[in-house]
Amino acid sequence: QVQLVESGGGLVQPGGSLRLSCAASGSVSDISSMAWYRQAPGKERELVATIRSGNRNYYLDSVKGRFTFTRENAKNTIYLQMNNVKPEDTAVYYCNAIEQGAGDAQYIYWGQGTQVTVAS
């Protein structure tokens, strides 16, 4: 089992910055990947950022150049630095982790979500 706790959301003005954090606990040694997703009202949840094979960062096109995904392995924590935010970045942001189980089994975990609102 993996537990994910997010923090750092809030209200920010357009052009401002915010940093989200997600701390993992539990079976952290079995986590194969972590990611940030978001879901805006009336829209489907979408992948915002992650690290893929070859240690390459993936970013949603609309956040490239503005958001930065980092991880601190010693603290089992990932971050999403959000710069130059726009009203369209308003959403609930979710931390995601995939735990590798026995054989091909994979278990998906979600944090509770943190609200980010971009408004003047």
Secondary structure as UniProt FT lines:
FT   STRAND          2..7
FT   STRAND          10..12
FT   TURN            14..15
FT   STRAND          18..26
FT   HELIX           28..30
FT   STRAND          31..39
FT   TURN            41..42
FT   STRAND          46..52
FT   TURN            53..55
FT   STRAND          56..59
FT   HELIX           61..63
FT   TURN            64..66
FT   STRAND          67..72
FT   HELIX           73..75
FT   STRAND          77..82
FT   HELIX           87..89
FT   STRAND          91..100
FT   TURN            103..104
FT   STRAND          106..110
FT   STRAND          114..118
//
